[in-house]
Amino acid sequence: MNINFDKIYDQIPAEIFKLDHQLKQAGFESFLVGGCVRDLILGKKPKDFDITTNAKPKEIAKVFPESVTTYAKFGTVLVLVKDQNGEVQPVEVTTYRSEMDYVDGRWPTKVEFANKLSQDLGRRDYTINAMALMLNPLEEREDKLIDLFGGISDLRKRVIRAVGTPRSRLAEDGLRGFRACRLAAVLGFEIESETFEAIENTLEIAAQISIERVRDEFMRLLLEAPKPSIGIELLRKTGLLKLFLPELLEGIGVNQPEYHIHDVYYHSLACLNAASDKVKLAALFHDIGKPRAKNVKFEEKYLKKLKEKGKPIPAHHFFGHDAESAKMAQEIMTRMKFPKAEIERVTRLVRWHMFFYQNQWSDGAVRRFINRVGGEEYVDQLFELRIADADSNPKSEFSPSEIQKLQSRIAQVRKADMALKVADLNINGNDLKQIGILQGPKMGKILNSLLELVLDDPGFNTKEKLLHKAKELLQSAKQ
């Protein structure tokens, strides 16, 4: 691998060179280190730049008065620098250090500051992340790249290999196994055999990692990898997937021969690969309830409910899998501590991904569809999910014309002054209080009844008409 340092230096912002120069002017060593060096060598644009130095945190803060020292006890100071646009950017400047006696699968109980760069690089996770780059070399003969553990060789081989003894390195930090799977998928690399085995043999350490950290690593995998399925397969093969997302494994071997070429698990991965970033989670979860919906008792219970409500029996198998998948998606995302708004969004997309548009839909039916899905923005995302679902399955009978027709109908009803939710009504709780309807379940029921009327006839959405109807509903409730 030929390294063009001029090209690499061209990719580094001026403020990073300035920061490095200020440390050297103050008499300290300074190197660019970690993932940013790896990305620069690979010709990728780093998301951030990290500096390591022999200066202690107090000395770093003295050189850079505009800094944050919250993590100084771990050797890290956030130096605030201005970029070329005048915007303030935080840059991590970390003292050479070694770490010992890890607890909870993540945190070292003992952090010692080191005097040599080699000690700092030796504590890092993977060889491709354990290289350092010199900026502003004082002499032309100085080595610009410090690669003590074969990082360049592993970049050439396209492998992820732990620094030092893999078992020891993976046992220190349970998140490292997840990171290896992500890096392999993002970079298109393989995990070296001993490192892979070490991940398998340290699952008890990985199990101690907080679900928030696992979630963040998982989402980076989904959003950054060209084919996220590669990373998920690595998570499955190493045993990591069952630690945080065992429900996904239920789809392995659950065949759906009439309509798909893959079992439920591999179809979900194919759909994930085909999906845009906005709907990747929904794509992964859209069929996750199929294995449970295939249960005979579940199907009988679901069909009984449909018959009782007088609804048509769907022509597809896995009856009710959309509702079951939505329920499971909500449970999984709640367990993984996703924000409530994100849980609501993904759950709605999963719940309604089996929509079937018919030409005889009334405008009211179109408005109800938009309302059920969660609004106009969600409708567009639902279409994206439906297309990804079809594109990932060569046997799909789905026709884009189905979406095109519905999009046309939605465009028509959008021209009207639509009320798609209770908040869109030209009446509110205070108005209802004035006619004697107290806040509570009764008020909610009346507001929803009014919304149903407006969904059928947008012209009904006037305060006068809504209040008149609310009085009628109140009177009927008293009788």
N, C-alpha and C positions, 0 to 999 in steps of 0.2 A: 504494500500500500504506500504509494508516494504521497508525501505530505507537503502541500504547498503552503508554507507559513505566511507568505504575503497574502494569499487568498483568505487564510484563516483570520489574520489580523484585521483584514478589511471588514469582517463580519462582527467585530467587537466594537461596541459603542465607545465614543471618545471619553465619556465619563468614567468608564471602567479603567481605561488607561490612566486617566488623571488620578483616580483613587489609588491605583497601584503605585504610581509615581510618588504620591504623597507619603505612602508607607515607606518606600525606599529612601526618600529624602530624610525621613525621620530616623533612618538607620536600621530599619527592619527588613526582613525577607518578605516576599509577597508572590503568590502564585494563583493563577486561575485553576480551579480544581473541580473534579466531579463530573456530573452528567453534561455540563456545558462544554467541557473539553471533548468528551466523546462525540457530542453532536457536531461540534465545529469540525472535527476530523472527518466525520461522515458527510459533511457538506450540508448539514441541517441547521436551521436557525434556532439557537437555544431560547427557551422561554425565560430563563433568568441566568445570572452570572454569580458564581460564588467565589470568594477569595479566601485563601488560607494564609496564615502568617505566624511568625514566631513572636509577634507582639502579644502581650497579655491583654485581656479585656480592658483594664483600666488605661493601658497605654494606647489601645485603639481609640477609646473614647476621648483621650487627650488630643490625639491627632485629628479626630473628627468630632468636634463639639456637638454637631448636629447628628446625634445618633441615639438609638434606643438600646438600653442595656438590660432589658427584662430577662434575657436568657444568658446573661454574662457568666453565671455560675457554671453553665455548660460550655462556656468559651465562645459564645456567639454574640456579636454586636451587630445590630441593624444600622448601617450607615445610610443616611438619607442624602442622596445626590440628585442633582438636577440633570435631566436629559437634554437633548438638543432642542426640544420643544419648551423647555423651561419647567417641565413637570417634575415633581419630586418622586423619585423611585427608591425603594429600600434595597440595599445590597447586603447580603450576609457576609460578614467578615469574621472568620473563625480562627481561634488560636489552635496551633498544632496540639493535638491531644491524643490520649489513649483512653480506652474505656474498659471497665472490668466489672465483674459480679452483677450480671444482668438479673432483673426481677420482673415478674409479670410478663415474661416473654418479650420485653420491649425496652425497659429503662435500665441503664447502667447505674449501679449504686455508687460507683466510684469513677470520677472523671479526673484524670491527671493531665496537666498541661505538659507538653513535650517540647523539646528543643530542636528536634530534627523533623524535617518534612517526611522522611521515610517512616517514622513512627505513626504519623497521621495517616499516610496513605495505606499503611498496613492494617488499619482498623476498619477500612471501608469494605462494602459488601462484595462487589463483583469487579473483576480485573478491568473491565471496560469503563468502570466508574472510578478507578484508582489511579488515574493519570493526572499529572499537573503540567500546566503550561506557563512558561515564563513570559511575562510582558515587560517591555522596556528593558531588554538585556543590557547590562552595563558594558559587556564586551561581546564582540561578534562571535568569539569562540565558545561562549557559554551555551550549554545545552538548552534548547528552547522547550523541549518536551521531556518530562521525567516519567518514565514508564518502567517501574521496578517489578511489575508482576505479570508482564506479558499481555497487556491490554491491546496493543497494536496487533499482536499475533492473533488474539482472539477476535478482534474486529475483522481481520482477514479471513479467519475460519468461520466467522459468523456464529459464534457460540457465546453463551452466558456461562461464565465459570466463576466460582467463588474465590475470593482472595484467601490464600492459605489453605487450611484444612476445612473442606466444605461443611462437615458435620458441626464443627465448632462455630463456624461463621453463621450457619443457619440457626443454631441453638441460641445464639446471642439475641436475635431479634426475629420474632415470629412473622413479622411483616415481610421479611426478605423473600420468602417463598412466593408470596403473592406478587411481589415486585418482579421476580424473575419471570413469572408467567406473562406479566404485562410487557416487560421489555422484549421478551422473545416475540410476542405478537406484534408489537409496535415496529420493531426493527426487522422482523422476518428472520430471526435467529433461532437456533436450537439451544436447549439447555444441556450443558455438558453432563455426561452420564453420572459422575460422582456427585455433582451438584444436585442433579435430579433425585438421586437416591437419598441424599441428605434431606431434601425437602420432604420426601416420603417418610423418613425416619424421625422427623422432628414435628410431626403434626400436633403433638401435645403442647408444644410451645406456640405454634400458630393459633391453636384454639384459645389461647389466653389474650389474644389481641382484641382490643375494643372493636365493636361492630362498626363504629363510625370510621375508624381507620381502614378497615376492610372495605367498607362501602366506598370510600373515596378512591381507593386503589382500583376497585372493581369498575367504578365509573370512568376512571382514566383509561382503563383497558377498553371499555365499550366505545369511548369517544375518540381515542387516539389511534387505535389499531386499524389498519386498512381492512383486515378480516378478523373481527373480534372473536369469531368462532375458534380460531387457532388458540387464543389465550384461554378460552373457556374449556377447550379440550385438554389443555395442559393442566388447568385447575382440577379437572375431573381425574386425569390420569395420576396426578400426584396425590390425590385425596383431599386437596384443599376445598374443592367445591362442596363436598358433603358437610363441611364444617359450618357453612353459612347459607347455602342454598340447596339443601337436600331435595326439595320439591322438584327441582329441574330434572333430577336423576330418575324420577318416577316415569318419565316419558321414554326411557331407553327400552327398546323392544316392543313398545306399544304401537303396533302397525295399523295403518289406515290405507289398505291397498286400493280401495275403489277410487280414492280421490287424490292420493299422494304417492310419491316415489320413496319418501323417507318415513321413518317412524316419527313419533311426536317430538322426541328430543332433537334429532338431527334436522327436522323441519324447522323447529324453533331457532336453531343456530343459522340455518340458511336464510330465514326471514330476517334475523338480526343483521346478517351481512348485507342484505338488500335494502335495509331501512335507512332513512335519513337520521341524523343525530337526534332530532326532536322526538322521534318515535322509537328509538332503539330499545328502550326499556319495555315499552308496550309490545314491541315485536317479540322480544324474548319471552314475555309472559302471556302472550295472547292465547296460546293453547295449553298453558301449563295445567289447566284443570281437566284436560281430556282423559288422563288415566283414571281419575276419580269419577268422572262422568260416565265412563265406560262400565262402571259397576252396575250390575243388574238392578239392585234395589234403588240406586240413585236414579236410574232411567225411569223405572216404574213410578217413583215418587214425582219426578219432573213431569212425565206425561199425564199423570193424574191431575196435576195442578192445571196443565194446559186445557184438559178436557173440561174441568170444573169452570174455568173462565171462558170457555167457548172459543179458545184460540186455536188456530190451525196447527197441525203437527208438522214440524220442520222435516224437510226431505233428507237432511244430512244425518250422519251418525253422531255419536257423542252428544246426545241430547242434553242441552243445558250447560255445555262446556264453557260457553261465553260467560254466563253468570258465575259459574264455579271458578273460572280463571280469574275473573275480576275480584272475587272474594279472596282467593289465594294471593293475588298480587297485592291487595290491600294489607293482608296479614304479613307478607314478606317485607314489604316496604316499611310497614310500621315497626317490625322487628329490627330492620336495618336503620331505623331512625331517619328516614327521609323527611323533608319538610312536608307538612300537611297539604299544602297546595299542590305539591308534586305528586303526592299519593292520590289526591282527588283527580288530577289530570290523567295520570296513567291508568287508574282504575276505570274511569269513564271510557277511555279509548278501548281498553280490553273488553269492557262489558258490551260495547255496541259494535264491535268489529265485524259481526255477522249480519249487519243490516242488509235488507233486501228491498230495493226500491221498485215500486210498481207505478206504471203510468197513471193509474186511476187515483193516486194520492191526491187529496184535496190540498189547498193551500194551508189549511189548518193542520193537516197531517205533516206537511213539510215543516211548519213552525214547531210542531210538537217534537219532531225529529231533532231539530236544532236545539230545542230546550233540553231534551233527554241527554244529548251528547255533551252539553255544557256550554254552548254558545258558538258563534261563528268561527272563532279561532280554532276551537276544538274540532269543528267539522272538517276544516282543511287538513288538520293532522290525522283525522280518522281516514280521510281519503288516501293520505300518504301511507298509512298502515295497511290499508286494504290493497294498495298497489304492490307494496313490498311482499305481502302475503302471497299474492298471485305470482309475482315475478320469481319468487323462490321455489315455486312448484310447477314444473313443466306440464303436469297433468291437470292443472287448474282450468276450469271451464269459465272462469271469470272473463268478462268482456269490459274494456275501458268505457264502452258506450254507456254502461250502467251508471258510472260515476258522472260521465258527461251530461247525461239526461238530468240527473239529480242536481248537478251544479247549475244547469240552466234554470231549473225550477227554483232553486234557492236564490239565484240572481233576480228572478221575477218577484219573489215575495220580499226580498231585501229592499226593493224600491218602495214598499209600503212602510209606514211608521210602525215597526214591529215592537211588540212587547213579548219578550221571550222568557222573562222571569218575573217573580213578584215585584222586584225592585223597579221594574219598568212600568208598572201600573201607575196611572195618574191618580192614585189614591194611596194613602199610607195608614199606619197604625193610629196616628193621632186623629185622622178623619173618622176612623171607625169607632174610636173611643167616644167621640162627640155624639154618636148615635146609639151609644149604650153597649158597644161590643168591647168587653174587657180583654186585655192582653192575655194570651194563653193559647191553649190548643184550639179553642173555638175560633179565635181570630185567625189563626194560621189556616184552619180549614176553610174559612170563608174567603180569605185572600187567594188560596189555591183554586177555589171554585171560580172566583172572578177571573183568574188567569186563564182557566180553561175556556171560558167564554170569549176572552180576548184573542186567544190563539185561533179560535174558529172565525172570529170577526174582529179584525183590528179596529174597525170603526166604533166598536163598543168601548174603547179605551178613553172615555171621557169621565171626568169626575162626577158629573151629574148622573150619568147612566150607571156608573159603578156604585155610587151611594144608594141609588134607588134599588138596585139589585141586592146590595148588601142588606138593606132593610127587609127585603122579601126573604132572604135566606135566614136572617135573624128571627123573623116571625115564624117561619116554618120550623125552625129548631125548637121554638117554645111550645109548639103544638104537640 
